[in-house]
Every structure is written in structure tokens, then in C-alpha cells.
């Protein structure tokens, strides 16, 4: 999952930030992320994989930057996470859930562009997976 942002550098969270992440439920080992297939468990804190490219990457669409790897992607609003969950079910099949998360105070993060549909993505270096909400 890639995200467009105006930010050149990540900012440090001044307080905990609530967000919502879509995960795929696996019958044998908990959950995994839908794009990088990283295994994770509710109630734990996950760390982003290391970067393999220098950030930010300039977008070909306007004066924006693209953030793909090296950060855990989520949504600011529950409704958008539910929308992605439904799309993934139609595209890939599988059992997807939306998990309420916290980006802890002090974590580096990027905030994405709002596309006019309340789509507000956010990505961070660290995220606590709190509970399944849908």
C-alpha cells in the first residue's frame, strides 16, 4: 500500500494517535498484513520493516511524495478501513478485519493527502494493534 503526502520528512507524534488497520485473518497463525504479508497478533506492537529506498520518493502525479515501504500503513477513519476491507474481500477473497490501533507518542509518522472522500491515510514506524472492531 503506497500513500501520497505533501510531507518531505516524517514528524514525531506529540500524543497517541488512533487509527485503523486492515489485516487478513489466518486460521493457523493470527493475522497478516494484506500487501507485505507480515504476520502480526492483536495486543502486540509491530515495527515497520527497514527501508530499502531513500525517502521521500517524488510522485509523478503532481507535487507530492510517495511513501510505500518502511512504514506501517493505516487509516485515520474507521469508514475508510471498512471500505478497503470490502474491496480486498472482493479482489482477493479471504477473511479481512479492521483493527483499532494506536501510533504511540514519539513515533515517526506521515499523514497522507485527503482525496475528498474522507480518505485520510497515515503511516508510522510503530503501531500497537489493540482490538478487532469489524
LOTI-293672 format. One line per 4 residues: their letters; for each residue x negated, y, z of C-alpha. Coordinates in Angstrom, 1 decimal. Layout:
% residues N
A> X,Y,Z; ... $
END
This chain:
% residues 134
XXXX> 0.0,0.0,0.0; -1.5,3.3,-1.0; -0.5,6.7,0.2; -0.7,10.2,-1.2 $
XXXX> -1.8,13.0,1.1; -3.0,16.6,1.0; -5.4,15.9,3.8; -9.1,15.7,2.9 $
XXXX> -10.1,14.2,6.3; -8.1,12.3,8.9; -7.0,14.1,12.1; -7.1,12.8,15.6 $
XXXX> -3.7,12.1,17.3; -3.1,14.5,20.1; -0.4,12.2,21.6; 1.0,8.8,20.9 $
XXXX> 2.9,8.7,17.5; 5.9,6.4,17.0; 6.0,4.8,13.6; 7.5,1.7,11.8 $
XXXX> 5.6,-1.1,10.0; 6.9,-3.8,7.7; 5.5,-7.3,8.4; 6.2,-10.7,6.9 $
XXXX> 7.2,-13.3,9.4; 5.2,-16.6,9.1; 6.7,-19.7,10.7; 3.3,-21.1,11.7 $
XXXX> 1.3,-18.1,13.0; 3.4,-15.0,13.8; 3.3,-12.2,11.2; 1.1,-10.8,8.4 $
XXXX> 0.9,-7.5,6.5; 2.7,-7.6,3.2; -0.2,-6.4,1.0; -3.5,-7.4,2.6 $
XXXX> -2.0,-10.4,4.3; -3.7,-9.6,7.6; -2.4,-11.9,10.4; -1.1,-10.0,13.5 $
XXXX> 1.1,-10.5,16.5; 3.7,-8.4,18.3; 2.4,-7.0,21.5; -1.2,-6.6,20.3 $
XXXX> -3.2,-3.7,18.9; -4.5,-4.0,15.4; -7.6,-2.4,13.9; -7.9,-1.4,10.2 $
XXXX> -10.4,-3.3,8.1; -13.6,-1.4,7.3; -13.7,1.0,4.3; -15.4,-0.2,1.1 $
XXXX> -14.9,3.2,-0.7; -15.6,6.8,0.3; -12.5,8.8,1.3; -10.6,10.6,0.2 $
XXXX> -10.0,9.4,-3.4; -8.7,12.1,-5.7; -5.3,11.2,-7.3; -4.7,11.5,-11.0 $
XXXX> -1.2,12.9,-10.0; -1.7,16.5,-9.0; -4.0,17.9,-6.3; -3.5,15.0,-3.9 $
XXXX> -5.7,12.4,-2.3; -5.1,8.7,-2.2; -5.6,6.6,1.0; -5.5,2.8,0.4 $
XXXX> -7.9,0.7,2.4; -9.5,1.3,5.8; -6.2,2.4,7.4; -3.1,0.6,8.6 $
XXXX> 0.0,2.0,6.7; 3.4,2.6,8.2; 6.4,5.0,8.0; 7.4,7.8,10.3 $
XXXX> 11.1,7.0,9.9; 12.9,3.7,10.5; 15.1,4.1,7.5; 12.2,4.1,5.1 $
XXXX> 10.7,1.0,6.6; 14.0,-0.8,6.2; 14.1,0.4,2.6; 10.7,-1.2,1.9 $
XXXX> 11.7,-4.4,3.8; 14.7,-4.8,1.5; 12.6,-4.2,-1.6; 9.9,-6.7,-0.6 $
XXXX> 12.6,-9.3,0.1; 14.0,-8.8,-3.5; 10.5,-8.8,-5.1; 8.7,-11.4,-3.1 $
XXXX> 11.3,-13.4,-1.2; 10.1,-14.2,2.3; 11.2,-13.0,5.7; 10.2,-9.4,6.4 $
XXXX> 10.8,-7.5,9.6; 10.4,-3.9,10.7; 8.2,-3.4,13.8; 8.2,-0.3,16.0 $
XXXX> 4.6,0.8,16.5; 2.5,3.4,18.3; -0.5,5.1,16.9; -2.4,5.7,20.2 $
XXXX> -3.5,9.2,21.3; -7.0,9.8,20.0; -6.7,7.6,16.9; -7.7,9.0,13.5 $
XXXX> -4.8,9.1,11.1; -3.5,10.6,7.8; 0.0,11.8,7.2; 1.5,11.2,3.7 $
XXXX> 3.5,13.5,1.4; 7.2,13.7,1.8; 8.7,12.6,-1.5; 12.1,14.2,-0.9 $
XXXX> 13.8,11.0,0.3; 12.5,11.3,3.9; 9.7,9.0,2.8; 7.0,10.0,5.3 $
XXXX> 4.2,7.6,5.3; 1.4,7.6,7.9; -1.7,5.5,8.2; -4.1,5.1,11.1 $
XXXX> -7.3,3.3,12.2; -5.4,1.6,15.1; -1.8,0.7,15.7; 0.0,-1.0,18.6 $
XXXX> 2.7,-3.4,17.5; 5.5,-3.1,20.1; 8.7,-4.9,19.0; 10.7,-6.1,16.1 $
XX> 13.6,-3.7,15.5; 15.2,-5.2,12.4 $
END
